[in-house]
């Protein structure tokens, strides 16, 4: 049987989860990554996406995060999200508002670099919207 490790998901507003888990799938900036017990040390930024957690008792749960970073060690994993919600709390209008804000960032971009970053953020949000909120 695979080992377990401590996982914490924290946003500025609250601690969403602190539990022993067997697996966590995280939307890293270089792609989704799966964290298991004994994982090599890693720090990475995260993009808007879905975090899937399998608890020590085998149950699965999911959260939506909107940026942040994660710190992974062989003993545990902490994900510090800019904003996060349990999957059951996500509403279509909330995602739509974030997408509209990203579009405004593109329109207001002061430089080509800022515009490119805003376009990437918009793409990440629209991809997330399609993945969790089917039409």
RAPEJO-V234090 format. One record per helix or strand of 3 or more residues. SS is the DSSP state (hx for helix, st for strand). FROM is the first residue (numbers start at 0). TO is the last residue. If there is no record, write none. Layout:
ss=SS from=FROM to=TO
ss=SS from=FROM to=TO
This chain:
ss=st from=4 to=10
ss=st from=14 to=27
ss=st from=30 to=34
ss=st from=41 to=45
ss=st from=48 to=54
ss=st from=59 to=64
ss=st from=67 to=71
ss=st from=75 to=80
ss=st from=83 to=85
ss=hx from=86 to=88
ss=hx from=91 to=106
ss=hx from=111 to=131
